[in-house]
Every structure is written in C-alpha cells, then in structure tokens.
Amino acid sequence: MIGKLKGVVDEIGDDHLILDVHGVGYLVFAPARVLQGLPGRGEAAVLHIETLVREDLIRLYGFSSASEKAWFQLLMTVQGVGAKVALAALGVMKASELANAVALGDTAQIARAPGIGKRVAERIVTELKSKAPAFASVDAGTIAASQQASAAVPTAVGDAVSALVNLGYQQAQASAAVAAAVKSAGEEAEAATLIRLGLKELAR
C-alpha cells in the first residue's frame, strides 16, 4: 500500500496530476486546492496518498497533509459521499476549515462544494461532528456554544454569520466570532446584537 509519494511533477490536469517517481509516472487524483498549490512542471513535490481499490480499477488520491488525507477518509464513511464529492469538499476548504464547519454545524459552508447539497451537508455534520473537534482550530467551548446556539436561534445565528461573511471575513472566522457572541449575549440575542459583538470579537 502506498502511503506517500515524493517525485517530480510531470503534468497537472483539471482533477489530477502525474508525479514522476524514479521514471514511473503515477496518475494521482487530488483536490483543486492541492493542484493549484503544486509547483511547476519539473519541480519536486510530496503527496500523502490514499489508495482506493475496486474490482475494475485502482486509484491514487493525493493530499498535501496527513490531516487532509484523514478528512478524505472520514468523508468517505458518510452515506452518499464518494471520492468525487470528498475531493470537491477539500477543493474549496482547508482541512481545518472543514473541521470547523462540521464542529460548528455550519452546513452552508460545506454545501459550497460542488455536488454537496443541503441534505448531504447535513449528513456530513451529523455523522462526523463527534470526530471534528480533534481536527478543528476553534476551542471546544466555542464549538459547544455554537451548537447550542444553532439549535436555539438558527435564524439569528445564521443571519449574523452571513453578515460577517459578506463583510469579507472567512466562514470559519465568522462562525467562531458569532459563537463567542452568543456565549456573551445569550441564546435569545438578536442578529444585530450578534453581529456587533462578533465584530468586536474579530477586532481583538
């Protein structure tokens, strides 16, 4: 089983690359973010590899980090999520951003990925939420506060997060700031209050 490949970039396609390892060209499928971050042709690259074996084919999937590979494996355990959808999710979000979105129950962020609708995003959150905190960059208290707030006042929380994102903040930053605002203002706080407190949190 191949765990990692170190070689020279020979070709980069829309959804794959060919990595030349001592004269052998490995066809490796990868998320868009990974492909965009690769050096040019002829340059050295290292990829963490996940090998999927089917009756009629063997495919290699490459990732820039072990955590990214771990999230690919986790996503593949969710009903209705195959390799293509898992790659799409990791193509629009870093592993830490995906972990934060799952931990905070932010289905809108997850649904940004091509091929992931609202139902699949909800399924990803439901099935992986217990595993996400180990990868998330926000603290456990913030995650818990956000989860409680989302259940109590989903409209206010969602509106506040959307407003902060529209102001130019990253989805994960906005979600964490609003979660902290809910913790401070209480679960019945209106969206305007959460936005104001969220901006203060982000300004620190």
Backbone as CSV, one residue per row, in Angstrom:
resi,resn,N_x,N_y,N_z,CA_x,CA_y,CA_z,C_x,C_y,C_z
1,MET,0.845,-1.200,0.000,0.000,0.000,0.000,0.880,1.250,0.000
2,ILE,0.555,2.206,-0.842,1.333,3.443,-0.951,0.816,4.465,0.053
3,GLY,1.706,5.000,0.893,1.307,5.991,1.884,1.734,7.399,1.523
4,LYS,2.838,7.503,0.771,3.356,8.818,0.400,4.186,8.667,-0.867
5,LEU,4.135,9.673,-1.713,4.942,9.691,-2.922,5.745,10.986,-2.983
6,LYS,7.016,10.851,-3.304,7.882,12.008,-3.489,8.493,11.902,-4.877
7,GLY,8.241,12.907,-5.687,8.750,12.846,-7.048,8.742,14.199,-7.720
8,VAL,8.694,14.181,-9.026,8.733,15.404,-9.825,7.408,15.551,-10.579
9,VAL,6.850,16.741,-10.534,5.587,17.000,-11.235,5.821,16.931,-12.741
10,ASP,5.112,16.018,-13.392,5.263,15.845,-14.836,4.126,16.510,-15.599
11,GLU,2.928,16.468,-15.009,1.750,17.025,-15.688,0.684,17.355,-14.651
12,ILE,-0.064,18.439,-14.884,-1.167,18.820,-13.997,-2.430,18.990,-14.833
13,GLY,-3.473,18.210,-14.485,-4.747,18.300,-15.185,-5.796,18.989,-14.337
14,ASP,-7.042,18.927,-14.779,-8.130,19.579,-14.049,-8.395,18.928,-12.698
15,ASP,-8.263,17.609,-12.640,-8.560,16.904,-11.391,-7.473,15.922,-10.978
16,HIS,-6.321,15.994,-11.649,-5.261,15.032,-11.358,-3.894,15.607,-11.719
17,LEU,-2.880,14.871,-11.354,-1.528,15.182,-11.779,-0.807,13.878,-12.071
18,ILE,0.297,13.974,-12.781,1.172,12.821,-12.957,2.469,13.145,-12.241
19,LEU,2.815,12.314,-11.283,4.023,12.502,-10.487,5.054,11.466,-10.915
20,ASP,6.183,11.939,-11.398,7.255,11.056,-11.854,8.136,10.680,-10.668
21,VAL,8.093,9.398,-10.318,8.908,8.888,-9.214,9.915,7.895,-9.786
22,HIS,11.149,8.345,-9.932,12.220,7.499,-10.481,11.829,6.880,-11.824
23,GLY,11.235,7.707,-12.683,10.910,7.252,-14.022,9.548,6.616,-14.187
24,VAL,8.836,6.415,-13.082,7.487,5.851,-13.140,6.480,6.976,-12.919
25,GLY,5.561,7.154,-13.856,4.574,8.225,-13.739,3.311,7.750,-13.052
26,TYR,3.053,8.271,-11.862,1.854,7.901,-11.100,0.735,8.905,-11.380
27,LEU,-0.422,8.390,-11.804,-1.598,9.234,-12.002,-2.287,9.385,-10.651
28,VAL,-2.325,10.614,-10.143,-2.861,10.870,-8.803,-3.985,11.898,-8.891
29,PHE,-5.164,11.539,-8.427,-6.279,12.485,-8.353,-6.126,13.302,-7.074
30,ALA,-6.498,14.573,-7.132,-6.286,15.444,-5.978,-7.315,16.571,-5.950
31,PRO,-7.551,17.165,-4.757,-8.466,18.307,-4.648,-7.922,19.508,-5.427
32,ALA,-8.811,20.379,-5.852,-8.410,21.558,-6.617,-7.388,22.403,-5.864
33,ARG,-7.565,22.536,-4.546,-6.625,23.343,-3.754,-5.218,22.766,-3.819
34,VAL,-5.112,21.444,-3.797,-3.802,20.788,-3.860,-3.169,21.010,-5.227
35,LEU,-3.951,20.835,-6.270,-3.435,21.020,-7.629,-2.971,22.455,-7.860
36,GLN,-3.738,23.413,-7.337,-3.380,24.822,-7.502,-2.115,25.182,-6.726
37,GLY,-1.845,24.445,-5.666,-0.680,24.739,-4.834,0.585,24.015,-5.245
38,LEU,0.500,23.189,-6.272,1.674,22.438,-6.716,2.701,23.351,-7.384
39,PRO,3.971,22.988,-7.297,4.982,23.741,-8.044,4.834,23.441,-9.534
40,GLY,5.621,24.081,-10.344,5.512,23.878,-11.784,6.071,22.543,-12.247
41,ARG,5.895,22.265,-13.515,6.427,21.024,-14.089,7.932,20.958,-13.899
42,GLY,8.394,19.770,-13.545,9.826,19.587,-13.328,10.269,19.874,-11.910
43,GLU,9.331,20.354,-11.085,9.657,20.663,-9.691,9.272,19.493,-8.777
44,ALA,9.956,19.393,-7.650,9.707,18.301,-6.701,8.428,18.541,-5.907
45,ALA,7.736,17.461,-5.593,6.510,17.545,-4.799,6.355,16.274,-3.967
46,VAL,5.702,16.432,-2.811,5.436,15.299,-1.923,3.939,15.252,-1.650
47,LEU,3.338,14.088,-1.786,1.907,13.935,-1.553,1.627,12.752,-0.632
48,HIS,0.691,12.962,0.285,0.186,11.866,1.112,-0.852,11.129,0.267
49,ILE,-0.736,9.828,0.187,-1.542,9.046,-0.752,-2.564,8.146,-0.063
50,GLU,-3.776,8.161,-0.600,-4.816,7.210,-0.229,-5.098,6.360,-1.470
51,THR,-5.035,5.051,-1.312,-5.264,4.135,-2.426,-6.640,3.494,-2.307
52,LEU,-7.448,3.651,-3.329,-8.763,3.016,-3.356,-8.747,1.894,-4.383
53,VAL,-9.106,0.711,-3.938,-9.092,-0.463,-4.806,-10.521,-0.913,-5.084
54,ARG,-10.857,-1.023,-6.348,-12.150,-1.537,-6.778,-11.910,-2.786,-7.625
55,GLU,-12.981,-3.473,-7.954,-12.835,-4.690,-8.750,-12.183,-4.423,-10.096
56,ASP,-12.507,-3.264,-10.674,-12.038,-2.982,-12.024,-10.971,-1.900,-12.117
57,LEU,-10.566,-1.319,-10.984,-9.539,-0.277,-11.053,-8.879,-0.024,-9.701
58,ILE,-7.728,0.623,-9.774,-7.017,1.090,-8.581,-6.736,2.567,-8.802
59,ARG,-7.122,3.404,-7.854,-6.906,4.842,-7.991,-6.124,5.387,-6.807
60,LEU,-5.250,6.332,-7.116,-4.476,7.013,-6.087,-5.029,8.425,-5.907
61,TYR,-5.151,8.849,-4.658,-5.613,10.198,-4.332,-4.532,10.872,-3.491
62,GLY,-4.154,12.077,-3.881,-3.051,12.754,-3.208,-3.479,13.982,-2.430
63,PHE,-2.799,14.199,-1.297,-3.131,15.313,-0.404,-1.857,15.968,0.118
64,SER,-1.983,17.233,0.470,-0.810,17.983,0.907,-0.439,17.735,2.359
65,SER,-1.355,17.152,3.138,-1.073,16.898,4.556,-1.777,15.633,5.020
66,ALA,-1.315,15.113,6.149,-1.930,13.913,6.718,-3.356,14.194,7.181
67,SER,-3.605,15.406,7.701,-4.952,15.741,8.174,-5.932,15.841,7.006
68,GLU,-5.453,16.331,5.878,-6.295,16.413,4.687,-6.671,15.004,4.211
69,LYS,-5.701,14.112,4.238,-5.956,12.713,3.874,-6.940,12.082,4.852
70,ALA,-6.776,12.384,6.143,-7.674,11.834,7.166,-9.111,12.292,6.938
71,TRP,-9.279,13.559,6.531,-10.632,14.058,6.272,-11.234,13.428,5.026
72,PHE,-10.412,13.141,4.053,-10.900,12.420,2.870,-11.440,11.053,3.294
73,GLN,-10.694,10.377,4.158,-11.121,9.065,4.644,-12.407,9.172,5.454
74,LEU,-12.510,10.209,6.293,-13.719,10.409,7.097,-14.934,10.692,6.218
75,LEU,-14.750,11.568,5.252,-15.861,11.916,4.361,-16.377,10.692,3.609
76,MET,-15.474,9.808,3.264,-15.859,8.611,2.516,-16.703,7.649,3.344
77,THR,-16.716,7.832,4.668,-17.539,6.964,5.520,-18.989,7.437,5.583
78,VAL,-19.252,8.643,5.102,-20.599,9.211,5.147,-21.435,8.662,3.992
79,GLN,-22.642,8.262,4.302,-23.538,7.718,3.281,-23.779,8.740,2.173
80,GLY,-23.600,8.325,0.943,-23.839,9.209,-0.188,-22.641,10.040,-0.601
81,VAL,-21.525,9.893,0.103,-20.313,10.652,-0.229,-19.263,9.703,-0.805
82,GLY,-18.922,9.930,-2.068,-17.884,9.141,-2.712,-16.613,9.953,-2.853
83,ALA,-15.652,9.400,-3.555,-14.364,10.064,-3.711,-14.496,11.422,-4.400
84,LYS,-15.349,11.496,-5.426,-15.509,12.751,-6.171,-16.040,13.865,-5.280
85,VAL,-17.044,13.559,-4.465,-17.626,14.560,-3.570,-16.640,14.938,-2.470
86,ALA,-15.930,13.953,-1.942,-14.943,14.224,-0.892,-13.845,15.145,-1.415
87,LEU,-13.390,14.905,-2.640,-12.381,15.777,-3.244,-12.926,17.183,-3.452
88,ALA,-14.204,17.273,-3.836,-14.820,18.586,-4.054,-14.842,19.391,-2.762
89,ALA,-15.176,18.732,-1.652,-15.218,19.420,-0.357,-13.843,19.940,0.022
90,LEU,-12.829,19.103,-0.158,-11.466,19.504,0.184,-10.870,20.437,-0.866
91,GLY,-11.573,20.586,-1.977,-11.118,21.507,-3.009,-11.476,22.950,-2.718
92,VAL,-12.501,23.167,-1.877,-12.926,24.534,-1.554,-12.618,24.922,-0.108
93,MET,-12.219,23.945,0.703,-11.914,24.221,2.109,-10.638,23.509,2.539
94,LYS,-9.859,24.180,3.375,-8.736,23.506,4.015,-9.289,22.479,4.992
95,ALA,-8.454,21.531,5.390,-8.897,20.510,6.341,-9.384,21.151,7.635
96,SER,-8.674,22.183,8.104,-9.063,22.849,9.351,-10.386,23.591,9.193
97,GLU,-10.618,24.186,8.020,-11.878,24.892,7.765,-13.047,23.917,7.707
98,LEU,-12.817,22.768,7.087,-13.858,21.745,7.031,-14.162,21.225,8.429
99,ALA,-13.105,21.016,9.213,-13.296,20.541,10.588,-14.094,21.545,11.407
100,ASN,-13.768,22.830,11.263,-14.502,23.869,11.986,-15.967,23.894,11.564
101,ALA,-16.205,23.797,10.257,-17.579,23.837,9.748,-18.398,22.669,10.282
102,VAL,-17.809,21.487,10.308,-18.511,20.310,10.828,-18.746,20.451,12.325
103,ALA,-17.710,20.871,13.046,-17.822,21.006,14.500,-18.855,22.048,14.904
104,LEU,-18.952,23.125,14.111,-19.886,24.206,14.415,-21.262,23.989,13.787
105,GLY,-21.418,22.896,13.038,-22.703,22.622,12.396,-23.018,23.572,11.259
106,ASP,-21.985,24.112,10.621,-22.162,25.102,9.560,-22.368,24.408,8.208
107,THR,-23.594,23.977,7.954,-23.885,23.248,6.719,-23.768,24.128,5.475
108,ALA,-23.997,25.428,5.624,-23.911,26.338,4.474,-22.497,26.370,3.907
109,GLN,-21.507,26.357,4.795,-20.114,26.352,4.359,-19.797,25.064,3.601
110,ILE,-20.256,23.947,4.119,-19.976,22.653,3.495,-20.677,22.534,2.149
111,ALA,-21.892,23.075,2.061,-22.688,22.973,0.836,-22.134,23.827,-0.303
112,ARG,-21.104,24.630,-0.041,-20.477,25.412,-1.112,-19.768,24.513,-2.123
113,ALA,-19.385,23.329,-1.683,-18.638,22.432,-2.559,-19.538,21.855,-3.649
114,PRO,-19.046,21.776,-4.876,-19.835,21.205,-5.970,-20.257,19.772,-5.647
115,GLY,-21.524,19.468,-5.883,-22.003,18.113,-5.646,-22.503,17.853,-4.242
116,ILE,-22.356,18.849,-3.365,-22.834,18.690,-1.989,-24.017,19.621,-1.769
117,GLY,-25.196,19.050,-1.698,-26.388,19.834,-1.424,-26.645,19.928,0.065
118,LYS,-27.771,20.517,0.410,-28.108,20.721,1.816,-28.211,19.403,2.575
119,ARG,-28.857,18.407,1.970,-29.053,17.130,2.664,-27.732,16.418,2.933
120,VAL,-26.858,16.412,1.936,-25.560,15.757,2.114,-24.732,16.502,3.154
121,ALA,-24.788,17.836,3.127,-24.057,18.636,4.113,-24.544,18.328,5.524
122,GLU,-25.855,18.212,5.686,-26.422,17.885,6.998,-25.990,16.494,7.449
123,ARG,-25.914,15.562,6.498,-25.496,14.205,6.819,-24.024,14.185,7.250
124,ILE,-23.205,14.980,6.576,-21.788,15.065,6.929,-21.628,15.582,8.354
125,VAL,-22.377,16.635,8.680,-22.311,17.200,10.030,-22.780,16.181,11.065
126,THR,-23.908,15.552,10.805,-24.480,14.602,11.755,-23.546,13.430,12.026
127,GLU,-22.955,12.878,10.970,-22.151,11.677,11.112,-20.715,11.941,11.563
128,LEU,-20.214,13.154,11.337,-18.807,13.423,11.645,-18.581,14.427,12.769
129,LYS,-19.652,15.000,13.304,-19.492,16.049,14.313,-18.679,15.579,15.518
130,SER,-18.868,14.349,15.941,-18.155,13.848,17.121,-16.660,13.701,16.866
131,LYS,-16.262,13.610,15.593,-14.852,13.428,15.257,-14.165,14.740,14.904
132,ALA,-14.949,15.763,14.585,-14.395,17.026,14.096,-13.544,17.790,15.103
133,PRO,-13.908,17.854,16.407,-13.115,18.655,17.337,-11.641,18.297,17.389
134,ALA,-11.296,17.060,17.090,-9.892,16.654,17.108,-9.091,17.359,16.017
135,PHE,-9.769,17.830,14.968,-9.101,18.498,13.849,-9.344,20.003,13.842
136,ALA,-10.383,20.460,14.571,-10.802,21.861,14.493,-9.797,22.798,15.143
137,SER,-9.752,24.047,14.646,-8.843,25.044,15.204,-9.536,25.943,16.217
138,VAL,-10.871,25.816,16.360,-11.578,26.572,17.394,-11.661,25.703,18.632
139,ASP,-11.775,26.327,19.816,-11.759,25.550,21.045,-13.091,24.859,21.298
140,ALA,-13.056,23.869,22.172,-14.240,23.050,22.450,-15.397,23.878,23.002
141,GLY,-15.095,24.897,23.818,-16.145,25.738,24.388,-16.887,26.509,23.317
142,THR,-16.144,27.016,22.351,-16.762,27.744,21.244,-17.638,26.822,20.417
143,ILE,-17.149,25.603,20.177,-17.928,24.621,19.422,-19.231,24.313,20.138
144,ALA,-19.149,24.061,21.438,-20.344,23.727,22.212,-21.335,24.880,22.213
145,ALA,-20.826,26.106,22.386,-21.702,27.278,22.410,-22.400,27.458,21.070
146,SER,-21.652,27.243,19.986,-22.239,27.394,18.662,-23.308,26.348,18.397
147,GLN,-23.049,25.116,18.812,-24.019,24.045,18.603,-25.303,24.322,19.367
148,GLN,-25.179,24.797,20.621,-26.352,25.120,21.429,-27.106,26.292,20.812
149,ALA,-26.363,27.278,20.358,-26.990,28.466,19.779,-27.704,28.132,18.478
150,SER,-27.090,27.286,17.670,-27.701,26.921,16.398,-29.025,26.218,16.598
151,ALA,-29.111,25.413,17.651,-30.352,24.696,17.931,-31.428,25.645,18.445
152,ALA,-31.027,26.689,19.206,-31.988,27.584,19.848,-32.446,28.714,18.927
153,VAL,-31.510,29.361,18.252,-31.863,30.505,17.413,-31.152,30.417,16.058
154,PRO,-31.500,29.445,15.239,-30.800,29.236,13.980,-30.853,30.430,13.042
155,THR,-31.978,31.169,13.032,-32.108,32.295,12.115,-31.167,33.425,12.492
156,ALA,-31.142,33.800,13.761,-30.275,34.885,14.216,-28.806,34.538,14.016
157,VAL,-28.427,33.325,14.386,-27.038,32.896,14.234,-26.655,32.867,12.754
158,GLY,-27.507,32.273,11.940,-27.225,32.189,10.510,-27.132,33.556,9.855
159,ASP,-28.041,34.459,10.231,-28.021,35.813,9.672,-26.750,36.553,10.072
160,ALA,-26.343,36.369,11.325,-25.144,37.049,11.818,-23.897,36.539,11.105
161,VAL,-23.802,35.228,10.958,-22.653,34.641,10.264,-22.615,35.121,8.817
162,SER,-23.759,35.114,8.144,-23.832,35.567,6.750,-23.410,37.024,6.614
163,ALA,-23.829,37.848,7.565,-23.477,39.271,7.525,-21.968,39.465,7.643
164,LEU,-21.345,38.718,8.543,-19.895,38.846,8.724,-19.141,38.337,7.498
165,VAL,-19.635,37.263,6.909,-19.011,36.747,5.686,-19.122,37.775,4.564
166,ASN,-20.272,38.440,4.467,-20.473,39.470,3.446,-19.558,40.670,3.654
167,LEU,-19.093,40.827,4.889,-18.160,41.917,5.193,-16.719,41.537,4.859
168,GLY,-16.528,40.294,4.425,-15.196,39.880,3.989,-14.473,38.895,4.882
169,TYR,-15.114,38.489,5.976,-14.464,37.528,6.874,-14.653,36.104,6.359
170,GLN,-13.692,35.239,6.700,-13.808,33.834,6.334,-14.961,33.193,7.097
171,GLN,-15.572,32.164,6.490,-16.716,31.496,7.114,-16.366,30.958,8.503
172,ALA,-15.204,30.326,8.619,-14.807,29.762,9.906,-14.616,30.860,10.949
173,GLN,-14.012,31.995,10.538,-13.824,33.125,11.451,-15.169,33.670,11.910
174,ALA,-16.077,33.842,10.958,-17.397,34.389,11.275,-18.162,33.473,12.215
175,SER,-18.121,32.171,11.955,-18.829,31.205,12.799,-18.300,31.225,14.224
176,ALA,-16.974,31.268,14.361,-16.371,31.285,15.689,-16.705,32.576,16.437
177,ALA,-16.691,33.714,15.711,-16.989,35.000,16.337,-18.437,35.063,16.807
178,VAL,-19.355,34.560,15.995,-20.774,34.562,16.376,-21.014,33.610,17.542
179,ALA,-20.318,32.484,17.547,-20.451,31.549,18.667,-20.020,32.212,19.973
180,ALA,-18.919,32.979,19.909,-18.456,33.699,21.094,-19.460,34.777,21.496
181,ALA,-20.086,35.415,20.490,-21.088,36.450,20.762,-22.305,35.858,21.463
182,VAL,-22.725,34.679,21.022,-23.865,34.005,21.655,-23.533,33.654,23.099
183,LYS,-22.312,33.233,23.307,-21.870,32.877,24.659,-21.935,34.092,25.577
184,SER,-21.660,35.275,24.995,-21.657,36.511,25.777,-23.048,37.111,25.930
185,ALA,-23.831,37.125,24.848,-25.127,37.814,24.855,-26.300,36.920,25.228
186,GLY,-26.108,35.624,25.145,-27.203,34.716,25.468,-27.875,34.170,24.223
187,GLU,-28.600,33.085,24.388,-29.186,32.376,23.256,-30.352,33.118,22.602
188,GLU,-30.921,34.108,23.308,-32.067,34.833,22.754,-31.653,36.109,22.032
189,ALA,-30.362,36.348,21.917,-29.874,37.580,21.290,-30.301,37.675,19.832
190,GLU,-30.583,38.907,19.393,-30.977,39.136,18.007,-29.746,39.189,17.109
191,ALA,-29.984,39.065,15.817,-28.887,39.042,14.855,-28.030,40.304,14.934
192,ALA,-28.670,41.463,15.077,-27.926,42.727,15.135,-26.944,42.740,16.298
193,THR,-27.389,42.214,17.436,-26.518,42.153,18.613,-25.357,41.207,18.367
194,LEU,-25.647,40.067,17.763,-24.599,39.085,17.486,-23.582,39.620,16.486
195,ILE,-24.055,40.389,15.519,-23.148,40.987,14.537,-22.215,41.982,15.220
196,ARG,-22.798,42.842,16.068,-21.993,43.857,16.765,-20.936,43.207,17.655
197,LEU,-21.352,42.222,18.438,-20.412,41.547,19.328,-19.408,40.704,18.542
198,GLY,-19.874,40.130,17.432,-18.976,39.345,16.593,-17.873,40.199,15.998
199,LEU,-18.218,41.421,15.577,-17.218,42.343,15.035,-16.195,42.732,16.097
200,LYS,-16.667,42.921,17.329,-15.739,43.222,18.423,-14.783,42.064,18.650
201,GLU,-15.329,40.851,18.571,-14.508,39.653,18.760,-13.446,39.547,17.672
202,LEU,-13.829,39.841,16.453,-12.902,39.755,15.325,-11.855,40.864,15.346
203,ALA,-12.166,41.964,16.020,-11.240,43.101,16.077,-10.149,42.912,17.121
204,ARG,-10.289,41.899,17.966,-9.296,41.677,19.027,-7.952,41.250,18.457
